[in-house]
Amino acid sequence: MAARKVRAVIFDIGRVLIRIDVPRAMKGMACGLSLSPEELWSAIEKDPRWKDWQEGRISARDWHWHMKQRFGGSATFEQFTETWNLVLHPEPIHGKELFEKLAKKYRLALLSNTDPIHVAHMESHYDFFSYFPARVYSCSVGATKPNPLIYREALRACRVRAEEAVYVDDIAAYVEAAQRLGMSGIQFQSPEQLALAFRAQGLEV
């Protein structure tokens, strides 16, 4: 693997670059409902329109309306947006120094299953996004991981072949999907583990 010429490094976002705090968001959303925060999140992920939301086939305002119809509550769209974004922890996992170093030698890209409310929040609140000229979101391309289409879109955005890219994700199945296309894959566990994995891949960081 180390002999490969790496030209691009592609990162997942949630639990790789940004901490995810589901209870923080669900506590606010479940207020006044009969469901616990845990039950609410489980129900949302199993909702029949969840994939439509993640793949951009439902607008943010329609998603808010759908959530109100399904679970109740009186939150305005603005209040719902604010609470929905509480899942994104304000402190990123890595310092900007990592991306500064990588950006000097490699093309950097983001590849995430996410929705338009989170995209707008992330792009306006995390300054490390400026190091990622290529940003591939499921809600923009109409496909979620592990669909090969979304990985190919990231490769196209980086203008590299699969064997020239390293993909980092916390979910093993999504790493394996990238590897099936010919990319090198790293399952993220911690910043320290990632640094070792990068060195094992021959990356200069």
TORKOL-4160 file (C-alpha; in steps of 0.2 Angstrom, whole numbers, padded with zeros to 4 digits, m for minus):
205
<pt num="1" X="0000" Y="0000" Z="0000"/>
<pt num="2" X="0014" Y="0012" Z="0005"/>
<pt num="3" X="0021" Y="0011" Z="m0013"/>
<pt num="4" X="0005" Y="0019" Z="m0020"/>
<pt num="5" X="0006" Y="0037" Z="m0025"/>
<pt num="6" X="m0008" Y="0045" Z="m0015"/>
<pt num="7" X="m0015" Y="0061" Z="m0022"/>
<pt num="8" X="m0031" Y="0063" Z="m0012"/>
<pt num="9" X="m0037" Y="0061" Z="0006"/>
<pt num="10" X="m0056" Y="0060" Z="0008"/>
<pt num="11" X="m0064" Y="0061" Z="0025"/>
<pt num="12" X="m0081" Y="0057" Z="0032"/>
<pt num="13" X="m0087" Y="0071" Z="0044"/>
<pt num="14" X="m0097" Y="0064" Z="0059"/>
<pt num="15" X="m0086" Y="0056" Z="0072"/>
<pt num="16" X="m0071" Y="0058" Z="0062"/>
<pt num="17" X="m0069" Y="0077" Z="0060"/>
<pt num="18" X="m0084" Y="0083" Z="0071"/>
<pt num="19" X="m0090" Y="0075" Z="0087"/>
<pt num="20" X="m0108" Y="0069" Z="0086"/>
<pt num="21" X="m0119" Y="0072" Z="0102"/>
<pt num="22" X="m0136" Y="0064" Z="0099"/>
<pt num="23" X="m0143" Y="0065" Z="0116"/>
<pt num="24" X="m0139" Y="0084" Z="0116"/>
<pt num="25" X="m0150" Y="0087" Z="0101"/>
<pt num="26" X="m0164" Y="0074" Z="0106"/>
<pt num="27" X="m0166" Y="0080" Z="0123"/>
<pt num="28" X="m0172" Y="0097" Z="0116"/>
<pt num="29" X="m0182" Y="0089" Z="0103"/>
<pt num="30" X="m0190" Y="0076" Z="0115"/>
<pt num="31" X="m0196" Y="0090" Z="0127"/>
<pt num="32" X="m0215" Y="0089" Z="0129"/>
<pt num="33" X="m0216" Y="0072" Z="0119"/>
<pt num="34" X="m0220" Y="0055" Z="0126"/>
<pt num="35" X="m0204" Y="0048" Z="0119"/>
<pt num="36" X="m0187" Y="0048" Z="0128"/>
<pt num="37" X="m0172" Y="0056" Z="0118"/>
<pt num="38" X="m0166" Y="0038" Z="0114"/>
<pt num="39" X="m0183" Y="0032" Z="0108"/>
<pt num="40" X="m0185" Y="0048" Z="0097"/>
<pt num="41" X="m0168" Y="0046" Z="0089"/>
<pt num="42" X="m0171" Y="0028" Z="0085"/>
<pt num="43" X="m0188" Y="0032" Z="0078"/>
<pt num="44" X="m0181" Y="0046" Z="0067"/>
<pt num="45" X="m0167" Y="0035" Z="0060"/>
<pt num="46" X="m0181" Y="0022" Z="0056"/>
<pt num="47" X="m0193" Y="0034" Z="0048"/>
<pt num="48" X="m0198" Y="0030" Z="0031"/>
<pt num="49" X="m0193" Y="0047" Z="0024"/>
<pt num="50" X="m0176" Y="0047" Z="0033"/>
<pt num="51" X="m0167" Y="0041" Z="0017"/>
<pt num="52" X="m0176" Y="0054" Z="0007"/>
<pt num="53" X="m0170" Y="0067" Z="0019"/>
<pt num="54" X="m0152" Y="0061" Z="0018"/>
<pt num="55" X="m0152" Y="0060" Z="m0001"/>
<pt num="56" X="m0160" Y="0077" Z="m0004"/>
<pt num="57" X="m0177" Y="0072" Z="m0010"/>
<pt num="58" X="m0186" Y="0082" Z="0004"/>
<pt num="59" X="m0183" Y="0100" Z="0008"/>
<pt num="60" X="m0178" Y="0106" Z="0026"/>
<pt num="61" X="m0195" Y="0115" Z="0029"/>
<pt num="62" X="m0204" Y="0099" Z="0023"/>
<pt num="63" X="m0193" Y="0088" Z="0035"/>
<pt num="64" X="m0198" Y="0100" Z="0049"/>
<pt num="65" X="m0216" Y="0098" Z="0044"/>
<pt num="66" X="m0215" Y="0079" Z="0043"/>
<pt num="67" X="m0206" Y="0078" Z="0060"/>
<pt num="68" X="m0221" Y="0089" Z="0068"/>
<pt num="69" X="m0234" Y="0078" Z="0059"/>
<pt num="70" X="m0225" Y="0062" Z="0065"/>
<pt num="71" X="m0220" Y="0066" Z="0083"/>
<pt num="72" X="m0229" Y="0082" Z="0088"/>
<pt num="73" X="m0222" Y="0098" Z="0096"/>
<pt num="74" X="m0224" Y="0116" Z="0093"/>
<pt num="75" X="m0206" Y="0121" Z="0087"/>
<pt num="76" X="m0205" Y="0134" Z="0073"/>
<pt num="77" X="m0194" Y="0130" Z="0059"/>
<pt num="78" X="m0180" Y="0141" Z="0066"/>
<pt num="79" X="m0181" Y="0133" Z="0083"/>
<pt num="80" X="m0181" Y="0116" Z="0075"/>
<pt num="81" X="m0166" Y="0120" Z="0065"/>
<pt num="82" X="m0157" Y="0126" Z="0080"/>
<pt num="83" X="m0161" Y="0110" Z="0090"/>
<pt num="84" X="m0157" Y="0099" Z="0075"/>
<pt num="85" X="m0139" Y="0106" Z="0074"/>
<pt num="86" X="m0136" Y="0103" Z="0093"/>
<pt num="87" X="m0130" Y="0085" Z="0087"/>
<pt num="88" X="m0115" Y="0094" Z="0080"/>
<pt num="89" X="m0102" Y="0097" Z="0094"/>
<pt num="90" X="m0094" Y="0114" Z="0093"/>
<pt num="91" X="m0077" Y="0108" Z="0096"/>
<pt num="92" X="m0069" Y="0098" Z="0081"/>
<pt num="93" X="m0059" Y="0082" Z="0084"/>
<pt num="94" X="m0043" Y="0088" Z="0076"/>
<pt num="95" X="m0033" Y="0105" Z="0076"/>
<pt num="96" X="m0032" Y="0114" Z="0060"/>
<pt num="97" X="m0013" Y="0110" Z="0059"/>
<pt num="98" X="m0017" Y="0092" Z="0052"/>
<pt num="99" X="m0027" Y="0099" Z="0037"/>
<pt num="100" X="m0014" Y="0113" Z="0034"/>
<pt num="101" X="0000" Y="0100" Z="0032"/>
<pt num="102" X="m0011" Y="0088" Z="0022"/>
<pt num="103" X="m0017" Y="0102" Z="0010"/>
<pt num="104" X="0000" Y="0106" Z="0005"/>
<pt num="105" X="0003" Y="0089" Z="m0002"/>
<pt num="106" X="m0014" Y="0081" Z="m0006"/>
<pt num="107" X="m0031" Y="0086" Z="m0012"/>
<pt num="108" X="m0043" Y="0085" Z="0002"/>
<pt num="109" X="m0062" Y="0081" Z="0001"/>
<pt num="110" X="m0077" Y="0078" Z="0012"/>
<pt num="111" X="m0088" Y="0064" Z="0009"/>
<pt num="112" X="m0103" Y="0063" Z="0021"/>
<pt num="113" X="m0121" Y="0056" Z="0023"/>
<pt num="114" X="m0129" Y="0072" Z="0029"/>
<pt num="115" X="m0144" Y="0084" Z="0027"/>
<pt num="116" X="m0145" Y="0102" Z="0021"/>
<pt num="117" X="m0148" Y="0109" Z="0039"/>
<pt num="118" X="m0132" Y="0101" Z="0045"/>
<pt num="119" X="m0122" Y="0107" Z="0029"/>
<pt num="120" X="m0127" Y="0125" Z="0031"/>
<pt num="121" X="m0122" Y="0124" Z="0050"/>
<pt num="122" X="m0106" Y="0115" Z="0047"/>
<pt num="123" X="m0100" Y="0126" Z="0033"/>
<pt num="124" X="m0103" Y="0142" Z="0043"/>
<pt num="125" X="m0097" Y="0136" Z="0060"/>
<pt num="126" X="m0081" Y="0126" Z="0057"/>
<pt num="127" X="m0066" Y="0135" Z="0050"/>
<pt num="128" X="m0057" Y="0119" Z="0045"/>
<pt num="129" X="m0069" Y="0117" Z="0030"/>
<pt num="130" X="m0059" Y="0130" Z="0021"/>
<pt num="131" X="m0046" Y="0116" Z="0018"/>
<pt num="132" X="m0058" Y="0105" Z="0009"/>
<pt num="133" X="m0062" Y="0112" Z="m0009"/>
<pt num="134" X="m0071" Y="0096" Z="m0013"/>
<pt num="135" X="m0087" Y="0093" Z="m0003"/>
<pt num="136" X="m0098" Y="0078" Z="m0007"/>
<pt num="137" X="m0114" Y="0077" Z="0003"/>
<pt num="138" X="m0127" Y="0064" Z="0001"/>
<pt num="139" X="m0141" Y="0077" Z="0001"/>
<pt num="140" X="m0133" Y="0085" Z="m0014"/>
<pt num="141" X="m0129" Y="0070" Z="m0025"/>
<pt num="142" X="m0144" Y="0059" Z="m0021"/>
<pt num="143" X="m0135" Y="0044" Z="m0014"/>
<pt num="144" X="m0129" Y="0039" Z="0003"/>
<pt num="145" X="m0114" Y="0028" Z="0008"/>
<pt num="146" X="m0111" Y="0014" Z="0005"/>
<pt num="147" X="m0118" Y="0017" Z="m0013"/>
<pt num="148" X="m0103" Y="0017" Z="m0025"/>
<pt num="149" X="m0110" Y="0032" Z="m0034"/>
<pt num="150" X="m0106" Y="0044" Z="m0019"/>
<pt num="151" X="m0088" Y="0038" Z="m0018"/>
<pt num="152" X="m0086" Y="0040" Z="m0037"/>
<pt num="153" X="m0092" Y="0058" Z="m0035"/>
<pt num="154" X="m0079" Y="0061" Z="m0022"/>
<pt num="155" X="m0065" Y="0054" Z="m0034"/>
<pt num="156" X="m0072" Y="0064" Z="m0048"/>
<pt num="157" X="m0072" Y="0080" Z="m0037"/>
<pt num="158" X="m0054" Y="0077" Z="m0033"/>
<pt num="159" X="m0049" Y="0072" Z="m0051"/>
<pt num="160" X="m0040" Y="0056" Z="m0045"/>
<pt num="161" X="m0042" Y="0038" Z="m0048"/>
<pt num="162" X="m0047" Y="0026" Z="m0034"/>
<pt num="163" X="m0030" Y="0019" Z="m0031"/>
<pt num="164" X="m0024" Y="0037" Z="m0029"/>
<pt num="165" X="m0035" Y="0040" Z="m0014"/>
<pt num="166" X="m0036" Y="0036" Z="0004"/>
<pt num="167" X="m0053" Y="0036" Z="0013"/>
<pt num="168" X="m0056" Y="0039" Z="0032"/>
<pt num="169" X="m0072" Y="0034" Z="0040"/>
<pt num="170" X="m0077" Y="0028" Z="0057"/>
<pt num="171" X="m0089" Y="0015" Z="0050"/>
<pt num="172" X="m0081" Y="m0001" Z="0044"/>
<pt num="173" X="m0094" Y="m0005" Z="0031"/>
<pt num="174" X="m0091" Y="0012" Z="0023"/>
<pt num="175" X="m0072" Y="0010" Z="0023"/>
<pt num="176" X="m0075" Y="m0007" Z="0015"/>
<pt num="177" X="m0086" Y="0000" Z="0001"/>
<pt num="178" X="m0072" Y="0012" Z="m0003"/>
<pt num="179" X="m0059" Y="m0002" Z="m0003"/>
<pt num="180" X="m0070" Y="m0012" Z="m0015"/>
<pt num="181" X="m0068" Y="0003" Z="m0028"/>
<pt num="182" X="m0049" Y="0002" Z="m0026"/>
<pt num="183" X="m0047" Y="0016" Z="m0013"/>
<pt num="184" X="m0036" Y="0013" Z="0002"/>
<pt num="185" X="m0046" Y="0014" Z="0018"/>
<pt num="186" X="m0044" Y="0019" Z="0036"/>
<pt num="187" X="m0057" Y="0016" Z="0050"/>
<pt num="188" X="m0055" Y="0030" Z="0061"/>
<pt num="189" X="m0053" Y="0027" Z="0080"/>
<pt num="190" X="m0043" Y="0042" Z="0087"/>
<pt num="191" X="m0032" Y="0056" Z="0081"/>
<pt num="192" X="m0017" Y="0046" Z="0087"/>
<pt num="193" X="m0022" Y="0030" Z="0078"/>
<pt num="194" X="m0026" Y="0040" Z="0062"/>
<pt num="195" X="m0008" Y="0048" Z="0062"/>
<pt num="196" X="m0001" Y="0030" Z="0063"/>
<pt num="197" X="m0012" Y="0024" Z="0049"/>
<pt num="198" X="m0007" Y="0039" Z="0038"/>
<pt num="199" X="0011" Y="0035" Z="0041"/>
<pt num="200" X="0008" Y="0016" Z="0037"/>
<pt num="201" X="0000" Y="0022" Z="0020"/>
<pt num="202" X="0015" Y="0032" Z="0016"/>
<pt num="203" X="0007" Y="0049" Z="0019"/>
<pt num="204" X="0017" Y="0064" Z="0025"/>
<pt num="205" X="0009" Y="0072" Z="0039"/>
